Amino acid sequence: PTAGFKEWYTQQEDYKRFIMECVAALTEFNESSAVTDSIVQMLCYCCYNSEAFSALTLDNVASQIASRSSSDLKFIFELLKGILLIDDSLQLKRVKYSIEGSKQVPDQGLYNIMINCQNQDQKRTYFCFKCVTTLTKESDLIHNHVLKQPEKWKWAVPWMRKTQDQYMPSSQTQNNLSNDTTNILQRTNSFQVTLEQGKSLLEEVEARTESSKAATQPKSQNTRPISRSTSQTSTASNDDFAG
């Protein structure tokens, strides 16, 4: 899209329907193509520094994640990751909006979808947690934000272990399978990577907790604890998008 496209397009009567159909179209593809790449790139471009486009697109993404078959969500999650990795003044606001849910529709946040689907739709819960852990590896801002709310996601690590033990007790890792296309959750390489990343995040939380406890202990003489600043601190508001 050219400069000024967003300003022009939001003035068109059917732009909301167009975005809805673009997001929905991604559920029709199982393999990457020029079409899926173009849709993802176009929507990410439109979300850059735009609350209206960001809110509308993320609302449609959340609706698809919550309602469509989990086998149809491969490129919906690719779009979501692309949008949440956009490095602009709205990044943290988008992350909170998508992962925690909005004030109006909190159940459409990834954390709540994980909780609501953990028993009857294990693949959907797994895909949501996989998305969160993947994002923490690709963005310091998201990594730090997720670590600040361990109570929202830490249950997913023992849940994955339990799911693995109950439903994949003697299976070897299926190197030739992908949970994107299987009907049931499988012990794939990606499953193992997600579980290990979840464990790593838990270890970081525990290390930070121990460090915080140690910092509050009385120090002898004039010794003072050294605080370590985190990268990419943001002053973004926790308010929902206006659009």
Backbone bond lengths (Angstrom), bond angles and torsions (degrees), N, CA, C in turn:
res aa  C-N    CA-C-N  psi(-1)  N-CA   C-N-CA  omega(-1)  CA-C   N-CA-C  phi
1 P - - - 1.462 - - 1.523 111.02 -
2 T 1.311 116.16 148.40 1.453 120.75 -178.90 1.523 110.68 -89.59
3 A 1.324 116.35 166.45 1.463 121.18 177.96 1.520 109.17 -58.59
4 G 1.311 117.02 138.61 1.455 122.09 -178.98 1.509 114.04 88.36
5 F 1.353 116.59 -5.83 1.460 119.74 -178.63 1.523 111.54 -59.73
6 K 1.334 117.49 -46.18 1.460 120.57 -177.60 1.519 111.31 -60.90
7 E 1.335 115.82 -44.68 1.461 119.76 -178.97 1.519 111.18 -62.71
8 W 1.330 115.82 -40.64 1.463 119.42 179.05 1.512 111.38 -69.91
9 Y 1.337 116.51 -44.13 1.456 119.25 -171.54 1.521 112.88 -70.39
10 T 1.330 118.09 -34.12 1.462 119.45 -179.60 1.525 111.85 -68.94
11 Q 1.316 117.31 -10.24 1.457 120.47 176.82 1.532 111.80 -88.84
12 Q 1.328 117.02 -7.43 1.456 120.58 -179.87 1.528 109.97 -83.89
13 E 1.332 116.78 142.28 1.455 121.74 -173.19 1.530 112.92 -62.34
14 D 1.329 118.15 -34.17 1.461 120.85 -171.85 1.521 113.74 -102.69
15 Y 1.345 117.94 17.10 1.460 117.65 -175.09 1.520 112.25 -66.21
16 K 1.337 117.97 -33.02 1.461 119.94 179.04 1.522 110.92 -65.62
17 R 1.299 116.48 -40.94 1.463 120.55 178.36 1.534 110.56 -66.40
18 F 1.317 116.14 -38.15 1.454 120.13 179.85 1.527 110.72 -62.22
19 I 1.329 117.15 -45.60 1.462 120.56 178.74 1.521 110.57 -63.75
20 M 1.319 117.76 -41.59 1.458 121.67 178.00 1.526 110.81 -58.59
21 E 1.336 116.55 -42.98 1.457 120.34 -178.62 1.527 111.77 -72.33
22 C 1.322 117.02 -33.30 1.467 120.04 176.65 1.528 110.54 -64.37
23 V 1.326 117.04 -45.14 1.459 120.85 179.29 1.527 110.08 -64.48
24 A 1.325 116.50 -46.08 1.462 120.64 -179.07 1.532 111.40 -62.43
25 A 1.328 117.11 -33.96 1.457 120.92 -178.63 1.528 111.85 -61.76
26 L 1.319 117.43 -28.47 1.462 120.55 -179.24 1.523 112.52 -65.93
27 T 1.328 117.39 -20.29 1.466 119.98 179.12 1.528 111.87 -77.08
28 E 1.326 116.81 -9.72 1.467 120.36 -177.30 1.524 112.82 -89.64
29 F 1.330 117.49 -2.72 1.461 120.41 -175.93 1.529 111.02 -112.96
30 N 1.344 115.41 139.47 1.464 121.54 174.69 1.516 112.52 -104.94
31 E 1.329 115.88 -20.23 1.457 120.78 -178.51 1.528 109.75 -125.61
32 S 1.331 115.23 148.11 1.462 119.92 178.37 1.526 110.30 -64.24
33 S 1.326 115.52 144.42 1.461 120.85 -179.85 1.517 108.73 -152.69
34 A 1.322 115.59 175.05 1.459 119.88 177.00 1.524 110.67 -61.78
35 V 1.330 116.37 -31.26 1.466 120.56 -179.82 1.525 110.64 -68.10
36 T 1.327 117.24 -50.79 1.474 119.69 -179.65 1.524 110.66 -62.77
37 D 1.326 116.90 -41.46 1.470 119.98 179.39 1.527 111.16 -61.84
38 S 1.329 116.18 -41.65 1.465 120.57 -178.15 1.527 111.42 -67.16
39 I 1.334 116.74 -41.24 1.468 120.16 179.67 1.524 110.34 -63.70
40 V 1.332 116.68 -46.94 1.461 120.94 -179.41 1.525 110.91 -62.00
41 Q 1.326 116.94 -46.07 1.460 120.84 -179.32 1.516 111.65 -63.64
42 M 1.325 116.90 -41.53 1.463 120.53 -178.63 1.533 111.27 -64.73
43 L 1.340 116.35 -45.32 1.460 119.51 -178.15 1.528 111.47 -69.04
44 C 1.326 117.04 -37.02 1.471 119.50 176.55 1.529 110.63 -64.54
45 Y 1.320 116.33 -41.01 1.464 120.46 177.75 1.530 110.14 -59.74
46 C 1.330 116.00 -44.11 1.460 120.03 -177.24 1.532 112.11 -68.57
47 C 1.325 117.52 -27.36 1.465 121.03 -179.21 1.521 112.51 -78.06
48 Y 1.306 117.59 -18.42 1.458 120.75 -176.02 1.533 110.65 -59.38
49 N 1.323 116.36 118.59 1.471 123.37 179.04 1.528 113.55 53.39
50 S 1.330 117.03 29.34 1.464 120.35 178.62 1.522 109.75 -127.99
51 E 1.327 116.95 109.54 1.458 120.19 178.15 1.526 111.27 -65.32
52 A 1.333 116.80 -39.59 1.459 119.92 -176.48 1.522 111.18 -63.53
53 F 1.334 117.09 -50.11 1.461 120.59 179.01 1.522 111.05 -65.35
54 S 1.324 116.89 -40.98 1.464 120.35 -179.04 1.523 110.99 -60.91
55 A 1.325 116.84 -49.48 1.456 120.51 -178.03 1.523 111.50 -62.74
56 L 1.317 116.25 -45.89 1.464 120.36 -177.80 1.524 111.07 -64.82
57 T 1.325 116.70 -45.18 1.461 119.83 -178.62 1.520 111.02 -67.28
58 L 1.332 117.60 -43.69 1.458 120.44 -179.83 1.522 112.19 -67.27
59 D 1.319 117.80 -32.50 1.465 120.65 175.31 1.531 110.33 -63.08
60 N 1.328 115.69 -42.64 1.464 119.44 179.13 1.522 111.73 -68.83
61 V 1.326 116.54 -37.95 1.474 120.64 176.57 1.523 110.00 -62.03
62 A 1.334 116.82 -47.37 1.464 120.94 -179.54 1.521 111.49 -60.84
63 S 1.321 116.56 -39.41 1.460 120.74 179.64 1.524 110.95 -63.37
64 Q 1.331 116.99 -41.01 1.460 120.98 178.64 1.529 111.19 -66.63
65 I 1.325 116.95 -43.36 1.463 120.55 -179.36 1.525 110.88 -62.70
66 A 1.327 116.61 -37.78 1.457 120.92 -176.88 1.525 113.19 -77.75
67 S 1.331 118.04 -23.70 1.468 119.45 -169.05 1.528 115.54 -119.51
68 R 1.313 118.41 -31.44 1.466 119.92 -175.95 1.516 111.17 -77.69
69 S 1.324 115.91 160.30 1.464 120.45 174.74 1.525 109.10 -56.84
70 S 1.325 116.74 137.68 1.458 120.22 -178.01 1.528 112.59 -61.98
71 S 1.326 117.49 -20.40 1.462 120.81 177.95 1.529 112.37 -77.43
72 D 1.330 117.42 -8.28 1.470 121.53 -178.34 1.526 112.75 -103.02
73 L 1.333 117.79 8.69 1.463 120.02 -167.68 1.524 115.09 -103.29
74 K 1.304 118.21 6.79 1.467 120.40 -175.49 1.524 112.17 -53.14
75 F 1.325 117.18 -51.49 1.466 119.61 -175.45 1.535 112.42 -85.69
76 I 1.325 117.26 -15.76 1.461 119.64 170.83 1.525 109.03 -65.23
77 F 1.331 116.52 -43.62 1.458 119.74 177.45 1.525 111.96 -69.94
78 E 1.322 117.28 -32.23 1.463 119.44 175.11 1.524 110.23 -63.68
79 L 1.329 115.98 -41.26 1.465 119.99 177.28 1.527 110.30 -64.63
80 L 1.321 116.71 -45.47 1.463 119.98 -179.41 1.524 111.20 -59.56
81 K 1.321 117.23 -45.14 1.463 119.87 179.36 1.523 110.60 -63.00
82 G 1.326 116.61 -41.04 1.461 119.79 178.87 1.515 112.14 -60.75
83 I 1.327 116.69 -42.76 1.468 120.88 -179.23 1.526 111.03 -67.82
84 L 1.330 117.17 -43.33 1.468 120.20 -176.27 1.527 112.61 -72.71
85 L 1.314 117.22 -16.27 1.467 120.39 178.05 1.531 112.56 -92.99
86 I 1.334 117.20 -0.77 1.461 119.81 177.16 1.526 109.06 -63.20
87 D 1.309 116.07 124.44 1.468 121.50 -175.93 1.525 109.50 -93.39
88 D 1.327 115.93 90.03 1.461 121.26 177.42 1.520 108.87 -147.09
89 S 1.317 117.04 -171.95 1.465 120.86 -175.57 1.525 113.09 -69.48
90 L 1.334 118.29 -13.03 1.456 121.82 -177.20 1.523 113.21 -102.38
91 Q 1.318 118.38 3.46 1.458 119.87 -171.48 1.527 113.16 -58.19
92 L 1.316 117.44 -52.30 1.463 119.79 -178.08 1.523 111.12 -63.39
93 K 1.316 116.36 -36.02 1.461 120.22 179.31 1.532 110.46 -64.20
94 R 1.324 116.88 -41.19 1.469 120.52 176.73 1.526 111.04 -64.29
95 V 1.334 115.53 -42.55 1.471 120.08 -178.97 1.524 110.20 -59.26
96 K 1.320 117.22 -48.50 1.460 120.90 179.36 1.535 110.82 -62.52
97 Y 1.305 116.15 -42.94 1.464 122.15 -177.91 1.528 111.01 -60.92
98 S 1.327 116.76 -40.05 1.467 120.93 -175.30 1.520 113.04 -85.92
99 I 1.316 116.75 -41.70 1.456 119.53 -175.21 1.523 111.51 -81.31
100 E 1.328 116.88 -41.68 1.464 120.50 -177.09 1.526 112.87 -93.02
101 G 1.321 117.60 -18.37 1.452 121.14 -177.15 1.516 111.44 90.76
102 S 1.316 116.45 161.59 1.463 121.22 179.50 1.522 109.92 -88.51
103 K 1.314 116.22 166.46 1.462 120.27 177.08 1.525 110.57 -63.92
104 Q 1.328 116.53 -35.82 1.454 120.84 -178.55 1.533 111.94 -73.71
105 V 1.354 116.52 -40.24 1.463 120.48 -176.84 1.526 109.61 -133.06
106 P 1.326 118.39 71.58 1.463 120.53 -176.73 1.525 113.49 -65.25
107 D 1.347 117.18 -25.97 1.461 120.04 -177.38 1.524 112.75 -68.66
108 Q 1.333 118.16 -12.84 1.453 120.25 179.71 1.528 112.80 -92.45
109 G 1.326 118.11 4.67 1.452 120.40 171.86 1.518 110.16 -75.77
110 L 1.330 117.45 150.93 1.461 120.64 -176.81 1.526 112.07 -57.61
111 Y 1.325 117.58 -40.12 1.466 120.05 -178.76 1.525 110.95 -60.73
112 N 1.329 117.19 -44.36 1.458 120.25 -178.49 1.524 112.15 -72.02
113 I 1.317 117.31 -35.48 1.466 119.90 175.97 1.522 109.64 -62.50
114 M 1.338 117.03 -41.41 1.464 121.22 177.52 1.526 111.11 -57.24
115 I 1.326 115.94 -48.24 1.465 120.62 -178.10 1.520 111.18 -64.72
116 N 1.335 116.45 -45.63 1.461 120.87 -175.19 1.525 113.17 -69.09
117 C 1.333 117.22 -23.85 1.464 120.09 -174.18 1.526 114.07 -108.32
118 Q 1.320 117.92 2.31 1.463 119.96 -171.43 1.522 113.92 -62.35
119 N 1.325 118.11 -26.70 1.462 120.36 -177.71 1.525 113.35 -95.69
120 Q 1.342 116.58 -41.81 1.457 118.97 -173.63 1.519 113.86 -100.78
121 D 1.319 118.52 -12.62 1.474 120.57 -177.94 1.526 108.79 -145.47
122 Q 1.313 115.10 74.91 1.457 121.01 -173.56 1.522 113.05 -63.83
123 K 1.318 116.77 -35.43 1.472 118.86 -179.92 1.523 111.32 -63.51
124 R 1.317 117.17 -38.68 1.459 119.94 -179.19 1.533 110.15 -65.94
125 T 1.333 115.94 -43.33 1.471 119.87 177.01 1.517 110.25 -61.08
126 Y 1.322 116.90 -45.06 1.467 121.14 179.46 1.521 111.47 -60.19
127 F 1.328 117.52 -45.94 1.464 120.73 -178.67 1.526 111.66 -62.33
128 C 1.334 116.72 -39.03 1.467 119.86 178.68 1.527 110.59 -64.92
129 F 1.330 116.86 -44.85 1.458 120.30 -179.81 1.528 110.77 -67.93
130 K 1.311 116.81 -37.91 1.464 120.66 176.30 1.521 110.39 -60.29
131 C 1.323 117.44 -41.69 1.461 121.74 178.68 1.520 110.77 -60.99
132 V 1.341 116.41 -45.80 1.466 120.43 -179.41 1.521 110.87 -62.51
133 T 1.335 117.57 -47.96 1.467 120.33 -177.31 1.527 111.18 -66.02
134 T 1.322 116.95 -37.18 1.466 120.08 178.02 1.522 110.80 -63.28
135 L 1.318 116.79 -42.69 1.458 121.28 179.76 1.523 111.88 -63.17
136 T 1.337 116.95 -35.45 1.468 119.43 -179.74 1.527 111.71 -66.35
137 K 1.322 116.22 -24.62 1.469 119.66 178.52 1.523 111.63 -80.94
138 E 1.320 117.19 -20.77 1.457 120.96 -172.78 1.527 113.69 -105.72
139 S 1.321 117.67 -9.27 1.466 120.29 -178.11 1.518 110.24 -144.48
140 D 1.335 117.12 122.57 1.461 120.84 175.92 1.521 111.39 -63.28
141 L 1.318 116.70 -37.80 1.461 120.21 -179.96 1.530 110.37 -61.05
142 I 1.330 117.32 -47.06 1.462 120.96 179.76 1.521 110.55 -67.92
143 H 1.320 116.73 -40.58 1.461 122.07 178.28 1.532 110.67 -55.44
144 N 1.314 116.81 -50.48 1.457 121.28 -178.62 1.524 111.81 -66.26
145 H 1.328 116.32 -38.25 1.466 119.10 -179.87 1.528 111.30 -66.23
146 V 1.319 117.52 -42.69 1.461 121.34 179.62 1.532 110.72 -63.61
147 L 1.320 116.90 -39.97 1.466 120.13 -179.49 1.528 112.46 -66.46
148 K 1.321 117.12 -21.92 1.460 120.22 179.21 1.531 112.75 -76.86
149 Q 1.346 117.05 -12.76 1.465 120.70 -177.49 1.529 111.33 -129.47
150 P 1.316 118.19 56.57 1.470 119.56 -176.25 1.525 113.47 -62.23
151 E 1.332 116.65 -27.32 1.463 119.87 -179.27 1.528 111.88 -64.14
152 K 1.327 117.17 -19.46 1.464 121.32 -178.16 1.524 113.02 -78.93
153 W 1.347 117.55 -26.01 1.456 119.91 -171.34 1.521 115.93 -134.88
154 K 1.331 119.06 -13.69 1.470 119.28 -171.09 1.528 113.00 -64.27
155 W 1.340 116.95 -24.68 1.458 120.13 177.26 1.525 112.04 -62.56
156 A 1.342 117.10 -22.14 1.467 120.81 -176.21 1.526 112.27 -69.16
157 V 1.334 117.63 -24.52 1.464 120.09 -179.77 1.531 110.54 -69.43
158 P 1.348 120.05 -54.49 1.474 118.13 175.12 1.524 112.56 -64.33
159 W 1.336 117.06 -28.16 1.470 119.88 175.89 1.524 110.16 -63.16
160 M 1.320 118.11 -41.99 1.463 120.74 178.09 1.526 111.06 -66.30
161 R 1.324 116.17 -40.18 1.473 119.39 177.26 1.527 110.15 -61.35
162 K 1.336 116.34 -46.36 1.457 121.01 -179.49 1.522 111.28 -63.39
163 T 1.322 116.43 -43.14 1.460 120.61 178.48 1.519 110.42 -61.34
164 Q 1.312 115.99 -41.39 1.462 120.86 179.20 1.523 110.79 -64.00
165 D 1.318 117.35 -43.50 1.465 121.28 -178.06 1.528 112.26 -70.08
166 Q 1.343 116.44 -35.83 1.462 120.14 -176.74 1.518 113.26 -79.61
167 Y 1.328 115.61 -41.86 1.455 118.87 -171.49 1.527 113.82 -108.86
168 M 1.328 117.15 -10.01 1.464 120.65 177.89 1.533 109.42 -134.06
169 P 1.338 118.41 46.66 1.465 120.24 -170.03 1.517 115.36 -63.75
170 S 1.314 117.57 -38.38 1.459 119.32 -175.83 1.524 112.80 -119.15
171 S 1.309 115.87 7.20 1.463 119.56 -176.27 1.524 110.91 -79.25
172 Q 1.299 115.71 143.31 1.450 120.54 171.07 1.523 108.55 -85.46
173 T 1.320 115.67 161.84 1.462 119.58 177.92 1.524 109.56 -60.42
174 Q 1.337 115.35 128.88 1.465 120.83 -177.82 1.527 109.64 -88.96
175 N 1.338 114.97 95.93 1.462 119.49 -175.49 1.522 112.76 -68.96
176 N 1.317 117.10 -23.33 1.464 120.13 -175.09 1.523 112.75 -100.22
177 L 1.336 117.51 9.26 1.455 120.64 -179.01 1.519 111.04 -115.10
178 S 1.325 114.81 156.49 1.454 121.49 173.82 1.520 108.09 -132.11
179 N 1.320 116.94 135.13 1.459 119.71 177.31 1.522 112.58 -68.16
180 D 1.326 116.66 -10.01 1.468 119.79 176.53 1.517 111.09 -66.91
181 T 1.336 117.17 -26.65 1.467 120.21 -173.50 1.525 113.55 -118.64
182 T 1.326 118.83 -9.15 1.463 120.63 -179.85 1.523 110.73 -83.94
183 N 1.333 115.57 157.28 1.464 120.41 -179.62 1.522 112.34 -81.67
184 I 1.336 116.89 -27.38 1.456 120.87 178.99 1.525 108.97 -125.40
185 L 1.319 115.69 160.98 1.456 121.12 -179.08 1.523 110.24 -67.95
186 Q 1.328 115.85 130.32 1.458 121.90 -176.73 1.522 110.88 -119.10
187 R 1.341 115.55 157.30 1.454 121.30 176.27 1.541 107.69 -82.22
188 T 1.308 115.96 80.50 1.460 121.54 -179.58 1.530 110.19 -95.81
189 N 1.328 115.92 171.36 1.464 119.48 174.91 1.522 110.73 -58.16
190 S 1.330 116.23 -41.43 1.455 121.17 -179.21 1.525 111.18 -64.09
191 F 1.333 116.96 -37.98 1.464 121.33 177.05 1.524 110.00 -60.49
192 Q 1.330 116.32 -45.31 1.457 120.93 -179.08 1.531 111.32 -65.63
193 V 1.343 116.32 -39.94 1.465 120.34 178.76 1.525 110.52 -63.81
194 T 1.330 116.48 -42.56 1.461 120.55 179.08 1.520 111.26 -62.92
195 L 1.328 116.44 -42.98 1.469 120.60 178.53 1.523 110.85 -62.32
196 E 1.324 117.23 -43.92 1.464 120.16 179.74 1.522 111.87 -65.50
197 Q 1.342 116.58 -37.66 1.459 119.82 177.38 1.521 110.82 -66.48
198 G 1.326 116.68 -37.63 1.462 120.21 176.25 1.520 111.26 -63.45
199 K 1.321 116.50 -42.17 1.475 120.30 176.75 1.522 110.77 -61.53
200 S 1.322 116.17 -41.75 1.463 120.59 -179.94 1.522 111.40 -62.23
201 L 1.338 116.70 -40.72 1.461 120.43 177.68 1.525 110.90 -64.26
202 L 1.331 116.46 -40.40 1.458 120.11 177.64 1.526 111.23 -62.16
203 E 1.313 116.46 -40.86 1.467 120.41 178.65 1.519 110.91 -62.85
204 E 1.330 116.33 -38.14 1.465 119.82 177.40 1.528 111.22 -65.11
205 V 1.334 115.91 -41.13 1.465 120.02 178.10 1.523 110.03 -61.35
206 E 1.328 116.36 -45.99 1.461 120.58 -179.74 1.521 111.31 -63.50
207 A 1.340 116.64 -39.94 1.462 120.37 178.77 1.523 110.94 -64.65
208 R 1.335 117.08 -41.02 1.464 120.63 178.83 1.528 110.79 -66.39
209 T 1.329 116.45 -37.22 1.464 120.29 178.90 1.525 110.26 -64.53
210 E 1.333 116.39 -44.77 1.465 120.25 179.35 1.520 110.84 -64.86
211 S 1.325 116.29 -39.96 1.458 120.52 179.35 1.527 110.76 -64.09
212 S 1.337 115.65 -39.08 1.460 120.16 179.61 1.524 110.61 -66.86
213 K 1.340 116.91 -40.03 1.460 120.36 177.92 1.526 110.86 -63.35
214 A 1.332 115.50 -43.20 1.456 120.02 -179.21 1.525 111.00 -63.76
215 A 1.330 116.06 -35.22 1.463 120.56 -177.77 1.518 112.18 -69.49
216 T 1.348 116.62 -23.35 1.464 119.85 -178.56 1.523 112.49 -89.74
217 Q 1.347 116.66 -8.01 1.455 120.08 178.91 1.529 109.95 -72.14
218 P 1.349 117.66 146.58 1.471 120.39 177.99 1.525 111.18 -59.39
219 K 1.305 115.83 136.64 1.457 121.79 -179.60 1.524 109.93 -102.86
220 S 1.311 115.16 142.39 1.460 119.62 178.04 1.517 110.61 -76.02
221 Q 1.304 116.14 146.66 1.455 123.63 178.41 1.526 109.91 54.85
222 N 1.327 116.83 -130.14 1.470 120.50 -175.87 1.526 112.51 -108.62
223 T 1.337 115.29 18.76 1.461 118.25 -178.43 1.519 109.97 -67.78
224 R 1.303 116.98 131.96 1.464 121.68 -179.93 1.515 109.50 -122.51
225 P 1.343 117.39 141.17 1.468 119.03 178.54 1.518 110.82 -67.28
226 I 1.284 114.03 145.42 1.474 120.22 178.61 1.518 108.06 -93.83
227 S 1.326 116.30 122.69 1.461 119.74 178.41 1.506 109.83 -87.47
228 R 1.320 114.85 143.26 1.447 119.84 179.82 1.512 109.42 -111.02
229 S 1.315 115.66 121.37 1.462 119.18 -177.73 1.509 109.89 -77.27
230 T 1.308 115.80 149.10 1.452 120.89 176.36 1.504 109.53 -96.15
231 S 1.315 114.92 153.56 1.461 119.89 -176.48 1.506 111.02 -82.72
232 Q 1.318 115.42 157.26 1.454 124.83 173.86 1.518 112.14 55.59
233 T 1.327 116.54 48.71 1.452 120.11 175.70 1.519 109.63 -66.37
234 S 1.328 116.48 136.69 1.456 119.90 -177.44 1.513 110.55 -122.27
235 T 1.299 116.34 147.45 1.463 121.59 176.48 1.517 110.94 -105.17
236 A 1.336 116.33 18.40 1.455 119.92 -177.39 1.519 111.02 -62.21
237 S 1.296 117.46 144.53 1.462 122.96 -179.24 1.508 110.38 -72.44
238 N 1.341 116.88 154.24 1.450 121.91 176.57 1.521 111.29 -87.57
239 D 1.334 117.15 3.43 1.451 120.39 -179.47 1.522 110.06 -67.98
240 D 1.338 115.93 154.38 1.449 120.60 175.32 1.521 109.62 -70.89
241 F 1.323 115.60 165.04 1.451 120.50 175.17 1.516 109.48 -65.00
242 A 1.325 114.52 145.41 1.464 119.11 179.44 1.510 112.06 -75.47
243 G 1.359 114.56 -23.55 1.464 118.32 -173.80 1.480 113.66 -84.18
